[in-house]
Amino acid sequence: MLRYACLTSGSCGNSYVFYDGENAILIDMGLTLTGLKKRLIDAEVPFEAVGALFITHLHPDHVKGAGVLERSLHPRIYLSESSREGGLPILSKLGLKDEMLTLMSYGDTVFENGFLVTSFRTSHDSQGSVGYFISHREGSFFLMTDTGVIPEEAFELAARAEVLFIESNYDETMLETGPYSYVLKRRVRGERGHLSNTQAGDFVRSCSLKGREIYFIHVSANNNTPEKIEDMISTLDDCNSYTVCERGKSYMGCLERPQE
């Protein structure tokens, strides 16, 4: 059995865990160490099982706890070469030195305790941002968050996944009529910003994901609502198994191959 969880999602913090009963990997560490331990208990994942952390990008809501985690547990920490090049001040502030990092190029695949993890380029205003495709003998996952446009390789990777985590950050009308400044609105909807509900829906439609488990993540507290995402989902013929991940909440699931 392979357990997985969206431990938290949104501007308050982001973190995801995948656990095969022996080893666990994290994607992003936007929690305090105390917060991570509490949510791992809820997800029935031992803290000591976490052997690796894969970072999507270096914004605080994705990495603020990475340094503390390294000093507490010493997991292998993966991030893109470009993130390291553009994020030296952030890494220094976190206390993450070069010898603590394993660098990946876009498209690289690494084997980490039973998990094959492939990175792919995303488009965000944090240099070197990536998404991940995760393969394991018990199942496969796709995670794409914090991107203003959908990269070409994402379509092929998503079509191979059984469980998908897809950003659905904002509703276009709420963003345009909301309290954000013009500059911030332009950032959110720009090519290096976030995916709208419409973009997320079009992506699901294009990938023909009928029967897959889909989690809509990184939902804005100011420019979106679960109801708005539900409205988008109602237009999708292929989206019959989904979860809208509300800001700051945890969601758990599991995959298990049938016995032969």
HUSUL-V553837 format. One record per backbone hydrogen bond with DSSP energy under -0.5 kcal/mol. CO is the residue of the C=O (numbers start at 0). NH is the residue of the N-H. E is the energy in kcal/mol with one decimal. If there is no record, write none. Layout:
BEGIN
co=CO nh=NH e=E
co=CO nh=NH e=E
END
This chain:
BEGIN
co=0 nh=2 e=-0.6
co=1 nh=254 e=-2.3
co=2 nh=18 e=-3.2
co=3 nh=252 e=-2.5
co=4 nh=6 e=-1.0
co=4 nh=16 e=-2.2
co=5 nh=250 e=-2.2
co=7 nh=14 e=-2.2
co=8 nh=247 e=-2.3
co=9 nh=12 e=-1.9
co=13 nh=29 e=-2.1
co=14 nh=6 e=-1.6
co=14 nh=7 e=-1.5
co=15 nh=26 e=-2.5
co=16 nh=4 e=-2.1
co=17 nh=24 e=-2.1
co=18 nh=2 e=-2.9
co=22 nh=19 e=-2.2
co=23 nh=50 e=-2.6
co=23 nh=51 e=-0.8
co=24 nh=17 e=-2.0
co=25 nh=27 e=-0.6
co=25 nh=53 e=-2.9
co=26 nh=15 e=-1.9
co=28 nh=64 e=-2.6
co=31 nh=35 e=-2.6
co=32 nh=36 e=-2.5
co=33 nh=37 e=-2.2
co=34 nh=38 e=-2.2
co=35 nh=39 e=-2.6
co=36 nh=40 e=-2.0
co=37 nh=41 e=-1.9
co=38 nh=42 e=-1.7
co=39 nh=44 e=-2.7
co=40 nh=43 e=-1.5
co=45 nh=48 e=-1.3
co=46 nh=49 e=-1.7
co=48 nh=23 e=-2.4
co=48 nh=50 e=-0.7
co=50 nh=75 e=-2.4
co=51 nh=25 e=-2.6
co=52 nh=54 e=-0.5
co=52 nh=77 e=-3.1
co=53 nh=27 e=-2.5
co=55 nh=129 e=-2.0
co=58 nh=61 e=-2.3
co=58 nh=62 e=-1.1
co=59 nh=63 e=-2.2
co=60 nh=13 e=-1.6
co=61 nh=28 e=-3.1
co=62 nh=65 e=-2.3
co=64 nh=68 e=-2.2
co=65 nh=69 e=-2.2
co=66 nh=70 e=-2.2
co=67 nh=71 e=-1.6
co=68 nh=72 e=-2.9
co=68 nh=73 e=-0.8
co=69 nh=73 e=-1.4
co=75 nh=52 e=-3.1
co=75 nh=77 e=-0.5
co=76 nh=101 e=-3.2
co=77 nh=54 e=-2.6
co=78 nh=103 e=-2.0
co=79 nh=83 e=-1.9
co=80 nh=84 e=-2.3
co=81 nh=85 e=-2.4
co=82 nh=86 e=-1.3
co=86 nh=90 e=-2.8
co=87 nh=91 e=-2.5
co=88 nh=92 e=-2.0
co=89 nh=93 e=-2.0
co=90 nh=94 e=-0.8
co=90 nh=95 e=-2.8
co=91 nh=94 e=-0.7
co=94 nh=96 e=-0.8
co=96 nh=99 e=-2.0
co=97 nh=100 e=-1.8
co=99 nh=76 e=-0.8
co=100 nh=102 e=-0.5
co=101 nh=78 e=-1.7
co=103 nh=80 e=-2.2
co=104 nh=107 e=-2.3
co=107 nh=118 e=-2.0
co=109 nh=111 e=-0.6
co=109 nh=116 e=-2.8
co=111 nh=114 e=-1.4
co=114 nh=111 e=-3.4
co=114 nh=116 e=-0.6
co=115 nh=117 e=-0.5
co=115 nh=134 e=-3.0
co=116 nh=109 e=-2.4
co=117 nh=132 e=-2.6
co=118 nh=106 e=-1.0
co=119 nh=130 e=-2.6
co=121 nh=123 e=-0.6
co=122 nh=147 e=-3.0
co=123 nh=125 e=-0.9
co=125 nh=128 e=-1.3
co=128 nh=121 e=-2.0
co=130 nh=119 e=-1.9
co=131 nh=142 e=-2.7
co=132 nh=117 e=-3.0
co=133 nh=140 e=-3.0
co=134 nh=115 e=-3.1
co=135 nh=138 e=-1.5
co=138 nh=135 e=-2.2
co=139 nh=161 e=-1.3
co=139 nh=162 e=-1.7
co=140 nh=133 e=-2.6
co=141 nh=164 e=-3.2
co=142 nh=131 e=-2.0
co=143 nh=166 e=-2.0
co=148 nh=150 e=-0.6
co=150 nh=153 e=-1.2
co=150 nh=154 e=-0.6
co=151 nh=154 e=-1.1
co=151 nh=155 e=-0.7
co=152 nh=156 e=-2.0
co=153 nh=157 e=-2.8
co=154 nh=158 e=-1.7
co=155 nh=159 e=-0.7
co=156 nh=159 e=-0.9
co=156 nh=160 e=-0.5
co=157 nh=160 e=-1.3
co=161 nh=212 e=-2.2
co=162 nh=141 e=-1.8
co=163 nh=165 e=-0.6
co=163 nh=214 e=-3.3
co=164 nh=143 e=-2.6
co=165 nh=216 e=-2.3
co=168 nh=219 e=-2.5
co=169 nh=196 e=-2.5
co=170 nh=174 e=-2.5
co=171 nh=175 e=-2.3
co=172 nh=176 e=-2.2
co=173 nh=177 e=-0.8
co=174 nh=177 e=-0.6
co=180 nh=184 e=-2.6
co=181 nh=185 e=-2.5
co=182 nh=186 e=-1.9
co=183 nh=187 e=-2.5
co=184 nh=188 e=-2.2
co=185 nh=189 e=-0.7
co=186 nh=189 e=-0.7
co=187 nh=193 e=-2.8
co=189 nh=192 e=-1.7
co=190 nh=147 e=-0.7
co=191 nh=124 e=-1.3
co=194 nh=168 e=-2.1
co=194 nh=169 e=-0.9
co=195 nh=199 e=-2.4
co=196 nh=200 e=-2.6
co=197 nh=201 e=-2.6
co=198 nh=202 e=-2.1
co=199 nh=203 e=-2.2
co=200 nh=204 e=-2.4
co=201 nh=205 e=-2.3
co=202 nh=206 e=-1.7
co=203 nh=207 e=-0.7
co=203 nh=208 e=-0.8
co=204 nh=207 e=-0.7
co=208 nh=211 e=-2.2
co=211 nh=213 e=-0.6
co=212 nh=163 e=-2.9
co=213 nh=215 e=-0.5
co=213 nh=242 e=-2.2
co=214 nh=165 e=-2.9
co=214 nh=216 e=-0.6
co=215 nh=244 e=-2.7
co=216 nh=167 e=-2.5
co=222 nh=170 e=-3.3
co=224 nh=228 e=-1.7
co=225 nh=229 e=-2.6
co=226 nh=230 e=-2.1
co=227 nh=231 e=-1.7
co=228 nh=232 e=-2.8
co=229 nh=233 e=-1.9
co=231 nh=234 e=-1.6
co=232 nh=235 e=-2.2
co=234 nh=236 e=-0.7
co=235 nh=238 e=-0.8
co=237 nh=239 e=-0.9
co=240 nh=213 e=-2.3
co=242 nh=215 e=-2.8
co=242 nh=244 e=-0.7
co=243 nh=245 e=-1.0
co=244 nh=218 e=-0.6
co=245 nh=248 e=-2.1
co=250 nh=5 e=-2.6
co=252 nh=3 e=-2.3
co=254 nh=1 e=-3.3
END
